Amino acid sequence: MATKQHGHIIETAREARQAESGPSVFALLTISTGLAVVILGALWLVFFR
């Protein structure tokens, strides 16, 4: 928890960046990249085949 010393707020690095430590960011990146590959593959099949 953030503390105050001499008028300054002292936080750990994790608190300062509001650490998102769950797997949700990894899942979002994986799903969005996979979806982009599928969409680009479908476009390639439609227009270049």
Number of C-alpha atoms within 10 A of each C-alpha: 6 10 10 9 8 6 7 8 9 14 13 11 9 10 11 10 9 9 9 9 9 8 8 10 11 11 11 11 11 12 12 12 12 12 12 12 12 12 12 12 11 12 12 11 10 9 7 7 6
